[in-house]
Amino acid sequence: MIEEIADSDDIKDSSHRGSSRSTTSSAAVQARAKAQALKAKFEFTKKEANLRQQERELANALLLLGAEKDYAMAEAEAEVFEAAASEGGNAKVLVQKIYDIHVDRPELGLKRIWAHLDERHGSAEAVEHDLMRRLEEFPKIASRDNEQARVQNDPSFMLADAKAANNRMLQKSAVTVRMTGVKDKAKAPNCPIHNSAHELQDCRSFQEKSHEEKTLFVKDNRLCFKCLRPDHFSRNCKSQVKCETCSKDISP
């Protein structure tokens, strides 16, 4: 009787252990399946993220390509107009016609224009002809021009030249006449500009006038063109007037 009870307990223990192993195995299978499902979901999400990143990169690349194309077309169009502006006559008309034909593809038009310009100006003969033409049109330089160029570009002459220029300007604007020899015994008239006790030829305001202004002033004030005094004309003037520069007598 005792042995039968023991055998019954062994059977129950064995059955319980088998049930526990079955439950554990089923949980393991479920856990593995869940892990595989999550792995598949991760792989799908990763691929989706990569695709979206590639789409964004492609969109950015297309945007950059469009901007680059617009810039290239604008640059080509600008070069076409520059080429047209640098040409003249029939060449300018031809450049404009090439641009009008390729208005929707300025880069192709630019290639054709450069080919035309290279054919027109790029050869050695064309360059030589253009240089010779420019040399022939360039004004000839005399020996005095060389000396003047050397002086003008020498810093040591700047101050001296400035003083000399000022002196020449004063001498040119001034009335370069002085009465010598026989002088009128009458009192010298006042300056007609300032009505002061100095003669017109010594007046600084009169000296600063241009030649045309001086002539008009003398004529309007009915002065002698020789001695710059009133009451007589130059043909009747008895004053002896000499040029300060060459010391020659000045005749009316």
DACORFEN-V129843 format. One line per field, one symbol per residue. phi: phi as a letter, one per 40 degrees, with the letter a starting at -180 (. if undefined). burial: I if it has 9 or more other ideal C-beta (glycine too) atoms within 8 Angstrom, else O. A space follows every 10 residues. Layout:
BEGIN
phi=???
burial=???
END
This chain:
BEGIN
phi=.ccccccccc cccccccccc cccccccccc cccccccccc cccccccccc cccccccccc cccccccccc cccccccccc cccccccagc cccccccccc cbccbccccc cccccccccc bccccccccc cccccccccc bccccccccc cccccccccc cccccccccc ccccccbacb gcbccccccc cccbfbcacc cccccccccc cccccccccc cfbcccbgbc gabccbcbcc bbcccbgccb cc
burial=OOOOOOOOOO OOOOOOOOOO OOOOOOOOOO OOOOOOOOOO OOOOOOOOOO OOOOOOOOOO OOOOOOOOOO OIIOOIIOII IOIIOOIOOO IIOIIIOIIO OIOOOIIOII OIIIOIIOOO OOOOOIIOOI OOOOOOOOOO OOOOOIOOOO IOOOOOIOOO IOOOOOOOOI IOIOIOIOIO OOOOOOOOOO IIOOOOOOII IOIOOIIOIO OOOIOOIIOO OOIIOIIIII OOOIOOIOIO IIIOOOOOOI OO
END
